[in-house]
Each structure stands twice: as C-alpha cells, then as structure tokens.
Amino acid sequence: MGCIFKANGLYSRMTVGAVLLAAGAGSRLGGRPKALLELGGVPLIMRQLIALSGAGVDEVVVVLGHHAQAIEAAVRQFPITLAHNPSPDDGQASSVRIGLQALSPRLDAVIVALADQPLINAQDITALIAAFKKRGDAAMVVPRVTTASGDPQPGNPVIFDAALREQWLSGAADLACRKWRQAHPERVLWFDTDNRRFRVDIDTLEDLERFAASTGHTLTWPSALAREEAV
C-alpha cells in the first residue's frame, strides 16, 4: 500500500519506489556478501525488504552484482524486481542507474537504500517519507545524524523526487547522490535526527566488532558461508 498525503485539501496517493543496492563484492569482509549477514537469523537484505514493505513502499528493485546467485536465492520469495549490474566494480553510481532504469515510470518519489544496514526498520522509512512530504522546494531528503562527537553526518537511505531520477537518467545531472547534493545544496532538505540507525552499515570486520559492542547483538554469516570461511 502506498503513502497518503494531503494536497490542496484532498487526499492523494503518493507512489514510492525503492532501489536496494546489493551488488558489492564485500572485499573488506573476506569477499563474502555482506547483504547475507544475519541478525537474529534474518539476512540483512531481508530486513531491508521487510522495512520497505512495512513502510508502504510500492515497488522495490534489488540491484545485484557480485554474489548474485546467493543473494537472489535469499530474496526470491519477495515480490520484487531483480536487476543485474554487469560491472559492479564501476561503483555505486552504476548500480543506482541500473536500479532507476528498472523502476516503473509512474512514481512520485524514489528511495535509494543499502542492503547492509542492520537496524533500519519500517518506522525509520516512514519517518523519512514523512520528511519528504514536508520538503517544500527541495528535491532530495537526506537523514543527518549527530554523532557521539557532536558532528552531524549524513546517513542512509535517501529519498528524492522522481523528476530528479529522470534528470539523472537523461544525463542532465550527475547520478551520484553525494555529488549531486554537494552541487545543489539549496535543493537538499536535511532530515535532522538523533536516530543513529541511519548511520549504521557494515563494511569491515571492525564494523562487525563495533556493532556487537554498541548493540550487544552479533551479526553472523549463514552456515554455508561460515563453512566456506572454515575451509
């Protein structure tokens, strides 16, 4: 079910699509798919799909690259679109482009999310969408979290107007979200929050250790990947 917002005194339906990025090699984690790390026995990518669905996102494109076969096996029961990046080492922007191309054309907003964020839940996505509804003239909404050091830092996922997607796909704007918001600060609404879940993702072994120390929960590899490590 989509999201409802009030416009001109009438209730209209806002259609939201999402691109979920899961194409990385996991090179800093021993070349294993970090999207398949498990929290409480549930793969991180599945947690992201549950969060997006629970927030009412209408459609999701999962972009695969490295480890595509293993990740596809974990998510094939979800009503999603799978898109394959033939050159995932070209960088995240190449996966974003492929995901945007695979989304339906009739959308009001697009979320770009990472498959390796363990703590993002439906309430977090709902809060991000709510901030987008209040964006005014901005085209992109980015969560910004005050860290323990007191410095505000951008987080993920982000959400932007579907018209911006068309600009990127036509080549009229730089596709990289970070570069775009640096070039167009006047069109970015910062969603300031103390919710640190927007800042937690997993890239390295140190991230795994930090996550366990800060949350008391351990991220584990599924049994098949754990056996590979032991061999």
N, C-alpha and C positions, 0 to 999 in steps of 0.2 A: 504494500500500500504506500502511496506517495505522501508527501507532506502537504499540509494545508496552511495557507497564509491568507491574511486579509488584505485585499486591494480594492480601493475605490468603494468600500462599503460592502463588497460582495466577497464571498469565499471562493478562491480559485485554487486549483491543484498545481503545486509545483513539482515538476518531474525531475528527479535527481538520478544521475548515473554515476558510476564509480569505476575508476581504473585502479586495480590492485596489482602492485608490482611484485613479481616473484621470479625474476629472471636471473638473479645474481648467482655467481659461482660459489659464494661462501668461502673464498680463498683464505680469509683470515680465521676461518673456523675449520681448517683442515680440508677444504674443498668439499664440504657437505652442505646440503640445502637447509639453510637456517630457517626457512619457512616451515620446515617439518619438525623443528624443535618442539617439544611438548611441555605444556604447563598443566599439571593435573591430568595428564594422559590425553590432552587435546592438542593437536598440532596448532601452531601459532596462526597459520593461514586459515584454518577452520575457525579459530576465534575471531579473526577479522571478518570473515564472511558472516558469521552469526551476528556480529556487532552491526555490520552494514544492513543486514536484513532486519534486525530488530529496530533500527532507526528509520525504517521505511524507505530505504533506497530502492529505486525501481528496477535497476539493472546493474550488473557488475560484469566487467571484463577483467579476467585474470591474465596477465601477461607472463608467459613462460619463456625460458631460455635454457640456461643450464639446469640439469636435473629435471627436465620437463616431464619425463615419464613417471618418475616417482611422485612428483607433486600432483600431476593430473590424476593419478590413482587415488590420492587422498581427498580430492575435491569433486570427483566426477558426479557425486550424488546431488550436488547443488545445482539449481537452475541458473547457471552462469554461462558466459561465453568465454572460451579459451582462445587466446591469441598468442602466436609464437613469434618471438623475436629471433630471426636467424643470425643476428650479430649482437648478442647481448653485451659483449665486451666493448661495444661502441659507447656505452654509458647509459645512465638512467634516462636521459632525454630521448634516446632512441626507443626505449620501451614505452615511455609516455606517449610518444607519437603513435606507435602501433596500437596502444590501448585506445587512444582518442579516435583513431580511424575505425575501430571495431564497434564503438558505441552507436546506438541509434541516433539519427539526426535530430529528432524532436525532443530535446532536453532543455530544461531551464538552467541547470547547474551541473557541474561535474566535480566530483571528489577524486583526488589522487591520494591513495593510501599505500602504506608499506606493509608487506606481509610479515615483517619481523618485529612488530610492536606487541609485546606480550600482554599489556594491560588495557589497551583501548577497548571500551565496551560500547554498547548501544547508546547509553546516556551521553557519552563523550561525543559521539557522532551527532546525536540530536542537538547537543549544545552548539556544535559547530554550524549545523544547518540553521539553528535559530539566530546565530550571529550573522549569518549570510543574509537572512531575511531583513535584517536591520542595517544593511551595509550602506544605504544611501547611494552615492555615486560611485562607490568603489566597485571594482571588478573581481577582486580576489580577497578572500578572508584567510588569514594565517594565524593559528594559535601562537601566542607568545607567553612563555612561562618564565617567571622569576626563579632563578636557580638559587641554590644554597648560598652562593657568593653574592647574591643580590643583583646579578646581571640578568636582564631579560634576554631570552634566547628563543628563536623560532622553533616551532615543533611541527609535527605531522599528525594526521593528514591535513591537507589544504582543500579549499573549495573555491571555485571560481565560476563566473558567468559563462554560459555555454557559448555566447558570442565570442569570447576570448579563444575558445577552442577552435572556432572557425578561422580566426586570425592566424593562429599557430599553424593550422594545417595548410592554410593558403600560403604560408611563408611570409606573412606580413608582420609577424612578431617572433621574437626569439622563443623557442619552445621550452627552454629550461625555466622552471618556475622561479628558482632563486635569481637567475639573471634578469628575468622579467620584472620581478618586484624591486630589484635594485635599480632598474632603469625607469620604473614607473611608480615611485613611492607614493605619489598622490592618488593612485588607484588601488592602493592596498589598505584594507582595514585590518588592524592588528586586534586579534581577539585575546585580550589580556586576561590571564587566568593563573591561579595557583595550582592548577591540576597538572602535576608532573607526569601523568601518564602520557601526555602528548610528547614528552621528551625522551621516553624510554624506548630504545630499539637495541637490537643485538647485532654487533658486527664482529666482535673479537672474543677471545677467551676471557679477557679482562672484563668485558661486559657481562659475561655469564657469572663471573665471581661477584661483580658489583651488584648484579640483580639479586643474587642469593643473599648477600649481606644486607641489602636495603629492604628486602621484602620478606625474608625468611622462607621463600619458595625457591625450589631448584628447577631449572629447565633441563630436560633430559632428551637424549636422542631416542627415536623409536628403536625397537630391538634390532631391526635389520641393520640400521646404520651403526648402532653400538657394536654389533658383531663385526662389521667391516673395520671399525677402529681397532678392535682387539686382534684382528688377523695380522 
